[in-house]
Amino acid sequence: MTQYLYQAAYTPESLAAQMKNPVDRLAQVGALMEQSVGVKIIGGGFSFGDYDIAVILEADNDATAAAVAIAIAAGGAIQSAKTTPLLSGDEWIAAMTTASKIKYTPAK
């Protein structure tokens, strides 16, 4: 399973609706994602600043993670979102090892 950092900012209308009926949307949406496509929220929570939520998701592949982001965006409650694939420590080491073999020279 690949991990992804998903960050989203709610629309003002969505925040107003949530203020009228406060519930843990991460738990609700997380359960729906897991039941429908097997994507799990493994960490994260509500935040403030540029984004209202920040979660770590586990998905089988990029297409499944993208499908979740698309479905959430299509609901209209999110005004902006960002999905970032995360590498494991072993994947990061493999990338660094491969990078050291690339004979790249910047333009001067």
C-alpha positions in Angstrom: 0.0 0.0 0.0 1.2 3.5 -0.9 0.8 6.4 1.5 -0.5 9.8 0.5 -0.8 13.1 2.4 -4.2 14.6 1.6 -4.9 18.2 2.6 -8.2 20.0 2.0 -9.8 23.3 2.7 -13.6 23.4 3.1 -15.8 26.0 1.4 -17.4 28.6 3.7 -20.8 26.9 3.1 -19.4 23.5 4.2 -18.0 25.0 7.3 -21.3 26.7 8.1 -23.2 23.5 7.6 -20.7 21.6 9.9 -21.1 24.3 12.6 -24.9 23.6 12.6 -24.3 19.9 13.0 -20.8 19.1 14.2 -19.6 15.6 13.5 -16.3 13.9 12.9 -16.3 14.1 9.1 -12.9 12.3 8.9 -14.4 9.3 10.6 -17.5 9.3 8.4 -15.7 9.8 5.1 -12.9 7.5 6.1 -15.4 4.7 6.7 -17.0 5.3 3.3 -13.6 5.3 1.5 -12.6 2.0 3.2 -15.9 0.3 2.5 -16.0 1.4 -1.1 -12.5 1.3 -2.5 -10.3 0.0 0.4 -8.6 3.4 1.1 -7.7 3.8 4.8 -7.1 7.0 6.8 -4.1 6.0 9.0 -3.4 9.3 10.6 -4.0 13.0 10.6 -6.7 15.3 11.8 -8.3 18.7 11.6 -6.0 21.7 11.2 -6.2 25.4 10.6 -4.4 27.7 8.2 -4.3 27.0 4.5 -6.1 23.6 5.0 -8.8 22.4 7.3 -7.9 18.8 7.3 -4.6 16.9 6.8 -4.6 13.1 6.7 -2.3 10.2 5.7 -4.1 7.8 3.4 -3.2 4.3 2.4 -4.3 3.3 -1.1 -3.4 0.5 -3.5 -2.1 2.8 -6.2 -2.1 6.4 -7.6 -5.3 5.9 -9.6 -7.3 4.9 -6.4 -5.9 7.8 -4.5 -6.8 10.1 -7.4 -10.3 8.6 -7.5 -10.8 9.5 -3.8 -9.6 13.1 -4.4 -11.9 13.4 -7.4 -14.9 12.1 -5.6 -14.4 14.4 -2.6 -13.8 17.4 -4.9 -17.0 16.6 -6.9 -19.0 16.8 -3.7 -18.6 20.6 -3.7 -17.6 20.9 0.0 -13.9 21.5 -0.7 -12.5 24.7 -2.2 -8.9 23.5 -2.6 -7.0 20.3 -2.0 -3.6 18.8 -2.4 -2.5 15.1 -2.6 1.2 14.3 -2.1 2.5 10.7 -2.6 4.8 9.7 0.3 7.8 7.4 0.0 8.8 4.9 2.7 12.3 5.1 4.1 13.4 2.2 1.8 11.9 4.0 -1.2 13.7 7.2 -0.3 17.0 5.4 0.0 16.5 3.7 -3.3 15.7 7.1 -4.9 18.8 8.6 -3.4 21.0 5.7 -4.6 19.6 6.0 -8.1 20.0 9.8 -8.1 23.7 9.4 -7.2 24.1 7.5 -10.5 22.6 10.2 -12.7 25.3 12.4 -14.3 23.2 15.6 -14.3 24.9 19.0 -14.8 22.8 22.1 -14.4 22.8 24.7 -17.3 25.2 27.5 -16.7 
